[in-house]
Amino acid sequence: MRKVSIFGATGSIGQSTIDLIARDPDAYQVVALSGGRNVAQLAADARRLNAQVAVTAFDDCYDDLKAALAGSGIEAAAGAGAMDGAAKRPADWVMSAIVGAAGLKPGLLALEQGATLALANKESLVCAGELVRRTAAQNGGTLLPVDSEHSAVFQALIGEDRAAVERVIITASGGAFRDWSLDQMAAATPEQAATHPNWAMGQRITIDSASMFNKALEVIETHELFGFREDQIEVVVHPESLVHALIGFSDGGIMAHLGPADMRHAIGFALHWPERDHVPVERLDLTQIGALTFRAPDETRYPALRLAREVMQAGGLMGAVFNAAKETALDGFLGHRIGFLQMAEVVEEVLARLSSDPCLTNDTMTLESVLETDQMARQTAETVINDLQT
């Protein structure tokens, strides 16, 4: 019986993971579940899976969680310290699905225990890719990608010679505004941006999809996970969201990975790896699909892609700057303090202001330096947002 933990259990990735595990309860012992303020869902899932401990990230939710778990024998805990403690509990397989930079430390702690980390938290690699890889290598941990694009790359590379790879192509749906004009995008509301044409995802990642910041993070993640150069990584807009990634080889051949727009495929692959097993997702009928379309992304509409390449070229801690500025800009958009297109303006200005600091490109990466950089970038982004409002 495999011991598993799920961090970010109440989000869309966490719920899909729970769906798979609950279908085969005799195969898994659930160690820890974590969530945010959706205490009712967290407690219900903890009871359903008979978890050892359920942790909410918010101290003020502790009493509600404890009450919801009363009589179950399941431990309730709250706060950052409790999250760290849960991540240190021995587990064979850990889902990292906490959104944003907050997912970095629990993932590192799980790797320190030698766990297999199923990584849906792309921000961990964007902020601290070198640190995450080093922690896994030093402790016998394993990194498995769960983003659909990176799972597709991982699968397409099995049995292949990495030296024969010329290019890696990851696909983007284009999000809610793929057919909007720039004027329409400038006036877009958070509610409009939070509606995805293909995927069922949380609010923040759906808006990031509309701005292509999500894809920008995934470009950096491709570099950090697989070691491909910036100039080898391409993005194409693929409205059908059925081809998740393609690998181009030195003989001119291209291998594509296709699958339904259902995250349970990538999650199930990581859960069963190194074997393949049944996953309850739709089977594609190519005769019904009819056509697959692709087009180049317009970087005038999506400057996030250009900024991601500049971040990769700069290296060091600039990924942490990029992510923190992006998260702060998204908060500003959600709070109606800036417009949709201004999010990219904020990120670009933060990168410009901090790129001259040699400590951000030359220092050895530690958790402390990543967290310090994160806070500095968030403060700078707040200043930029305030400047835009005046």
C-alpha positions, 0 to 999 in steps of 0.5 A, a space after each residue: 500500500 502506497 502512502 500518499 499526501 495531497 497538498 492543495 487538495 481542495 483545488 481542481 488538481 487536488 480534487 481530480 487526484 482525490 477522484 483517482 485515489 478514491 476509485 482504488 482505496 485499498 491501494 493507498 494510505 492517505 497521510 495528509 491533505 491540505 487546503 485553504 478556506 474550503 474547510 467543509 470540502 477538506 474535512 469531507 475528503 479527509 473523512 472519505 480517504 481516512 487521512 491521518 491529518 488534514 491541514 488548512 493554511 489559515 489559522 483562523 479556520 482551525 476551529 471549523 476544521 476541528 469541528 468538522 473532523 470531530 469523532 473521525 480520529 483524523 488530526 486537524 491542524 492549521 497554519 504554515 508550521 502545520 503545513 511544514 509538519 505535514 510535508 515532513 511526514 513520510 510518504 511515497 508519493 506527494 501531489 504538489 498542487 498548492 497554487 503560487 509560490 506558497 507551494 515551494 516549501 512543502 514540495 521541498 520538504 517532501 523531496 527532503 524525505 525522498 518522496 516522489 513529488 508529482 509537481 502541478 505547482 509550476 511556480 516552484 520550478 519557475 522560482 527555484 528550479 535549481 534548488 528543487 532539482 538539487 534537493 531531489 538529487 541530494 535526497 533520492 527524491 523524484 520529480 514527475 511533471 503533472 502539467 498536461 504539457 510537461 507530462 506530454 513532453 515527459 511521455 514523448 521522451 521515454 526511450 528517446 535520446 535527449 541529444 537528438 531533440 531539436 525542439 520542444 513545442 508546447 501548446 496553448 489554448 489561447 484562453 478566454 480572449 484568444 479571438 478578442 481585439 486588444 481594445 476588448 482585452 484592455 477593457 476585460 473584467 476578471 469575470 470574463 477572464 476567468 472563463 476558460 473555453 476548454 479546461 475546468 480550472 481555478 480562477 487564478 490559473 484561468 486568468 493566467 491562461 487568458 493573459 498567457 502568463 500561465 504559458 510563460 511560466 510553462 516555458 520556464 518550467 520546460 527549461 528547468 525540468 528538462 534542461 532544454 535551451 530557451 531557443 529550443 522551446 516553442 509555443 503554438 496556439 492550439 484551440 482544440 487543446 487535444 495536442 499537449 506537446 510535440 517533440 521535434 527530432 534531428 531527423 525532422 520527425 515530430 512526435 505529438 502527445 494527444 489526450 482529452 482536456 482532462 487533468 486526470 490523464 497527467 495525474 494518473 500517469 504520475 500516480 502510476 509511473 513507471 507503469 501505465 494503468 487505467 485512467 477513467 478519461 474520455 477516449 479520443 475519436 479522431 474521426 469526430 475531431 476532424 481537424 486540429 489547428 495551430 497558429 503562432 502566438 502574437 507576442 504583442 497580445 501576449 508579452 508574457 512569452 517574451 518576458 519569460 524568455 528574458 527571464 531564462 536568459 537572465 537566470 538566477 533568481 529572476 524567475 522568482 521576481 517574475 512569478 512574484 510580480 505576476 502574482 501581485 499584478 494578478 491581485 491588482 487586476 482581481 481588485 480592479 486596481 489595474 486593467 487586464 493588459 496592465 498586468 504585463 506592464 507591471 511585470 515588465 517594469 518590476 523586471 526592469 527595476 530589479 534586473 540590475 541587482 547582481 545578487 539576483 543573478 549571481 548568488 547561490 540559490 537557497 530557500 531563504 534567498 528565494 523567499 527574500 526575492 519574492 518579497 522584494 518583487 512583491 513590494 516593487 510590484 505594489 509600487 508599480 501598481 500604485 504608480 499606474 493608479 496615480 
